[in-house]
Amino acid sequence: MSSASITSRGGGRFGVEGVLDFSTVTPLLAEGERLLRGRGRLEIDLQGVSTSNSAGLALLLEWMGVARRRNLNLRYRNLPESLARLAALTNLIGVLPVVKGGA
């Protein structure tokens, strides 16, 4: 069975680790909604994601919606290659607020 987690790193920064698939995204969505509070800028580092599929991309889009409804500026860092390819294939790469480089 797959597992994934999101943890707060302080200062509006979060890290995601594990597998983003159909068995892990529902709990992560709920946990992300709980953690994505505050003001200003939030950043989610995806460096710890080992593998992902379309469910992972859907999760990132859902978190964007949560941030938008809460008037937060959400950015993703270290987008895994599998997610980048999927986002490009579905013409969503330009929609994702991805920043380059390390923290």
Secondary structure, DSSP 8 states (H G I E B T S, - for coil): ---EEEEEEETTEEEEEEEESTTTHHHHHHHHHHH--SSSEEEEEEEEEEEE-HHHHHHHHHHHHHHHHTT-EEEEES--HHHHHHHHHTT-TTTS-EE-S--
